[in-house]
């Protein structure tokens, strides 16, 4: 996966937390298309199905310097600068 695609995936996954159901659903669909275009849905039988979050965490682990996981508390979730 190209770094630009990874940044787009991060943005799309952040958009899935939107309070607007339509925006969240569209972001999830776009993220699924992006993952499929990058071959992330290849399913060897020994591994079984993989969830989008599992795939995202695997990709994010390869680029730790570019991804800051959100911090959540009672007020909501945010990304530290």
Long-range contacts (C-beta under 8 A, 24 or more apart in sequence): 1-38, 1-40, 1-59, 2-38, 3-63, 3-66, 5-34, 5-37, 5-38, 6-59, 6-60, 6-63, 6-66, 6-67, 7-66, 8-34, 9-34, 9-35, 9-56, 9-59, 10-60, 10-66, 10-67, 13-56, 14-70, 17-77, 28-52, 31-56
